[in-house]
Amino acid sequence: MNINTSHITTERPWDGWLLLVVCTLIGIGVVMIYSASGITASWNLGDSTFFLFRQLIYVAFGIAALVFGLKLDYRWFQRLAYPILIGTIGLLLLVLIAGTEVNGSKRWIRLASFNIQPAEIAKISIAFVLAYSMAKKHDKIKTFMIGVLPHLLLIGVIIGLLMLQPDFGSSVLITTLMGAMLFFAGTRLIYIITGVAICIVGGGFAITLADYRMQRVLAFLNPWENQDSSAYQLVESLISIGSGGLEGRGLGEGLGKLGFVPELHTDFIGTAIAEELGFAGVLLILFLFLMFAFRGFKIAMQARDYFGRYVAFGLTFIITLQAAVNLCVISGLLPTKGLTLPFISFGGSSLIMCMFATGVLLNISKCAEDTYALKREKSKAEKEREDWNRKRERILREHQENRAL
């Protein structure tokens, strides 16, 4: 007896735990952005709620993006892989031509009173493109010429455009994403090890070519010797984190926002959390991101096709990786980089794309096989099989008894 499991989907319409985690992170972000930016916004802009209202607008757009990702069948993105790739490359080219330059970098496209950061879009969109390619080449993913080389060339183009901005941090994240997805897809370990070695050499070479990158590395290695120059932001972050202690100074009572820690409401929002909510607040953030990773990777493992599996893994990995890097940067475990804390830092591009990615993850979870329903179907089929066998034995026994008479 065959069991038809094609109709078996999750009992929940989507993964409610994942949505709860993301909503909690966004809520914490809104509160902490207001706490971290209120004073400086009042000083510089005359409106203490300026960044708060902007973030609420971004949240509204993010909700629309999340609903879009949830409602649209994720398989559509498999068909749109090439338009997504072309659009991503187009945005990365456009920012080089018409982008707004800030501190020597062209990373933002000005649209009315808002800024669009193509690198944040690329981090999410490339996961779809890689997932499409790897699913298409699944049977040959272990071969270098078909399973690995095309992805290296693709990412090489993206990284080249990012480095022209320049955006070294996003380049490292996207390169790591490619390696992780190739490993998850089952490529040979030797290719991964060789790629890591090449990236280390190439990354070191890129650092030595730019004085500001080298200064960041030196500041990371000796922050207290460079606290008046290149390590100022890191040292002030460490002081603020240390002053928070276990329980924190209290919500709204942090001192880093008085101009001591630059970019406190954006890249260093984690510092504000550590200072005002203490180590307990940091543990809460870590727990939430670990839960996000757990639910996301679980969705990937339960996806019904290779494309859904690779997309779910890629989206979960890139968001979790960026969160880990950001938290390591503010605590001095990695050199300073301009990477936001997903769902929490102020900024529209990152928040909207992360919420869109969440919607896609929820969509994939909705289409995942329901193991409980599958077990029930198997149990039902087994019971029917046993009933049939008993009925068959009874018929045979009655037939033999009739023949004996």
N, C-alpha and C positions, 0 to 999 in steps of 0.2 A: 504493500500500500504506500503510495507516494504522498508526501506532505507538501502542500503548496504554501510556501512562506513568503511569496512575493507581496502579499497584502499586509504582512505583519509589520507594523510600525510602532513607534513609542506610544505608550499610553498617554503621557503628557504631550501637549502640542509642541513643546520645546523644553530645553533644559532650564528649569526655573532657578536652580541653584546658580548657574552661570550668570543669569540676568540679575539675580540678587547681589552677587559679588560686584558686578560692574556698577550697578546703581549705588551701592555703598561707597565704592571708590569715587564715583562722580560727586556724590553728596559731600564726602570728606574734602574733595578738591574745591568745591564751591565755597565751603566754609573757610578753608585755609587760605584760599586766594584773597578773600575779603580781609581776613585777619592779617595777611602778609603784605597786602598792597594798600590798605586803607589810608595809612598815614602818608606814604610817599605820593599816592595819587592826590591826596588833599593838598600837599605841598606844591607839587608840580603842575597839577591840572585843575585844582580848585574843586574837585569832586571826589570824595572818598570812596564812592561806589562805582567809579568809572570802570575798573577792571571787573568788578562783580557783575555789573549789568552786561558787559560784553561777554563774559563767560556764560551767563544765562542764555544769551542769544546763541552762542555756540552750542550749548546743550540742546536748545530747541532744534537747531539744524541737525545735531547729532541724533536726536530722537527720530527725526524724519529719515535719516540715513540708516538707522538701526531697523526701523520698520520696513524700509525698502529692502534691506538685506535679508530680513526675515520672510517677507512675503514673496519675493522673487525666487523661484526655484534655482538653487545654486548651480544646476547643470547648464543654465543659460550662460554663465560665465565661461564655461568650457567652449561654447560656441563663439564667445566674444573675445577669446584670448588674443587674437591678432589686433583687433581694434584697441583693446586695452594696452597692448604693448606699444602700438603706434602713438596712442594718446599720451602715454607716459613719456616716451622719448620726445614727443612734441613739447610737452610742458617743461622738460629739462632743458630743451633748446631755447624755449621762449624765455625762461628765467635768465639765461645768459645774455639774451638780446635786450629784453625790456624789463629785467628785474630791478628791484630796488637794492642799492648797495648800502650795507650796514657793516661798519668796522672792517671794510676791505673785502666783504663777501657778498655775492649776489645769490641770495637764497629765497627771496620773496617776490611775488608778483602782486603789485598793488591793484586792488579792485575796489573802487569807491573808497570807503573808509576802512576796509579790511585787507589783510594780507593773506595770500595763499602761498604755502610752502610746498613746492612740487616734490621735494625729497620725502616728505611725510606721506604723500600719495604714492610715491614709488615703492616705499617699503611694503605697502599692502598690495598694490597692483602686481608687483613682481611675483608675489606668492601665487597668484592666480596663473600667471604665465608659466612659471616653473612647474606648477601642479599639472597644467594641461600637457606640457611637453613630456614630463616624466610619466604621466599616465599613458600617453601615446606610445612611449618607448619602453614601457614597463618590462616587456620580455627581453629587451636588449640593454637594460640599465647597467648591467655589469660590464659591457663593452665600452672601451674608451672613446672610440670614434663616433659612436651613435648615442651612448648613454651619458657621456660626460662632456666631450668636447663642445657640442652645440650649446650647452648651458654655460660653459666657461666663456665662450664667445659672446653670448647674450649678456652675461653679467659684466664682461669686460667693457662693452659699450656703455652700459648704465654707469659703471664706476668711472669711466672716462669722463662722462658728462658731469657727474657729481664732483669729481676732483677739479673741474674747471671752475666751480663756484667760488671757493673750494669748500667741500663738505667731507672731511676725512672720517668723521664719526659715522655718518650714514653709510659711507662706502664700506666701512668695516662691518656694520650690522648686516647689510645686504649680502656681502660676501659670505659671512658666517651663516646666514639664512640658506644660501645655496648649498653650502657644504652639509648643513644639517639635514636639508631635504633630500640630498643625494644619499646620505647615510641612511635615512629613514626609508628611502625607496629601495635600498638593498644593493647599492653599488659596492665595488670592491674596496676594502679598507685601505689598501695600498694607495689608491687614488686620493683618498681623504688625507692620509698621512703626508703624502707628497704635496698636496695642495696646501696643507697647513704650513709646511716648511717654506714653501714658496711665498706664501702670504706674510709670514714672519719676516723674511728677507726683504720682500717688497715694501712692507709697512715700515721697517726700519730705514730703508732707503728714502721713503717719502717723508719721514720725520726729519731726517738730516737735511733734506732739501729746503725745508721751510724753517726759518729762525723761530717763528712764534710757536711751532710745534715742539721744537727742541727746548724752548724756554718752558713750555708746559711740562715736558718730561722732567726737566731739571727741578722745576717747582714741586713736582710730585715726589721726586726722590729726596729733596731737601726743602720742605715747605717752610720751616722756621728760619732758614737762612735767606729766604726770598720773600718774607712776609710783607715787605714794604713795596714789592713790585709784582712779579709774575705770580706769586703764591698768595697774594692778598685775599682773594676770594675764598680760596681753600682754607687758609688759616682762620679767617673769620667764621667760616662754616663750622670748622672743628670746635672753635670756642663756643659758638652758639649751641652746637649739639651737646658738648660737655656740660654746659650750664643747665641744660634741660633735666639732667639726672634721670631718675627712674620715673617720676610722676609728671615732670615738666613744670614750667613756670605757671601754666594755666592758659587757657584759650584767650588769645588777645593780649597776653602779657609778655610776649617775646620782645627782646631788644634788638635782634638782628635786623628787623624791618625799619629801624631808625636810621638806615643808610649804611649800616656796617656790612651787610651781605648783599652785594649786587645781584640783580636778577632773582630775588628771593621768591617772587610769586611765579616764576617760570621754571628755569632749569633747577633751581635750588629750593623748590617748594618742600622737599624732604627735610631740609634743614629747619624750616619753620615748624614742621610737624614734630621733629625731634626736640626742639627747644620748648614748644608750648605744650605738647602732649607727652613728652618724655619717651623713655625707652619702651614703655607700654604702647604708646602710639605707633612707634616704629614696628614693634612686633605685630600690631594689628595690620599694618600695611603689608608686611611680609606675609602674614597668614592669608590675606585676601589675594595677593598675587600668586601664592602657592595654590590656593583654591582655584583661581582662574586657570592656572597651568594644568592642574589635575583634571578639571572638567573639560578643558579644551582638548587635552591629549586623549581623554576617554572618548570624546566625540569622534576624534580621528580614528581611534581603534575600532569603533563601532560603525563607521561609515560603510555604506553599501557598495561603493565603487572606489576605484583607485583615485579618481580625480577628487572626490569628496574627502577621501582620507588624506591626500597630500595637501589640499587646501586648508583643512582644519589644522593639520600639524603646522603648516607654514605660518598661518595667522597667529596661532597660539604661541609659537616659538618666537616670532619677531617681537610681539608685544611683551612677552615675558622677558626676553633678552634685553630689550631697551629699558625695562623697569629695573632689572638687575644692574645694568651698567650705570644708570642714573644714581641709584642708591650707593653703588660703590664709589662713584665720583664724589658725591657730597661728603662721604666719610673718609676720603683720602686713600681708598684702595685702588683707584685707577686715576690716570691723569685727567685733568678737567676737559670736558667736551660739552658742546652745546646740544645736549639731548634732553628732551622733556621726560617727565615721569608720566607714563600713559594714564589717561582718565583723570589725572589730578592737576597737572601743571596748567597754567594759563596758556591758551592758544587754541585757535579754531581748527587748523589743518589736522593736527595730531588727534584732538578729541573727536572730531567728526569721522575721521578715517578709522579710529579705534572702535568707535560705536558702530560704524558700518560693518567692520570685521566681526564684531560681536553678533550683529544680526545674521551674518552669513553662518557663523558657528551655530546659532540657534536653528537656522534653517536646515543645516546638515544634521543636527541632533533630531529634528523632527522626522527626518527621513531614515534615521538609523533603525536597525533591526531591534525589536523589543525582545530581549532574551527571555523575559518572563512569559510573554505571549507565545514565544516559540516553544518554551518548555510545556506550556499548557497544550499547545497543538500536538506536540510529540506524545504527551501523556494521553491525550484523547485518542490519538491514532493507535497507541499501544493498547489501550483498553478495547478499542474496536477490534483490533487484531486478535486479542485474547478471546473476546466474545465470539468472533467468527470461528476461531479454532475450536472452541468448546461446542459451538453449534455444529461444526463440521464433524467433530468426533461423535456427537450424539446421533447425527444422521447416519454416519457409517455404522455405528453400533446397532441402531435400529434396523438398518438394511441387512446386516449380518444375522441378526436375530430372526428376521422375516424369512431369510433364505434357509435358516436352520429348521424352521417349522415346515 
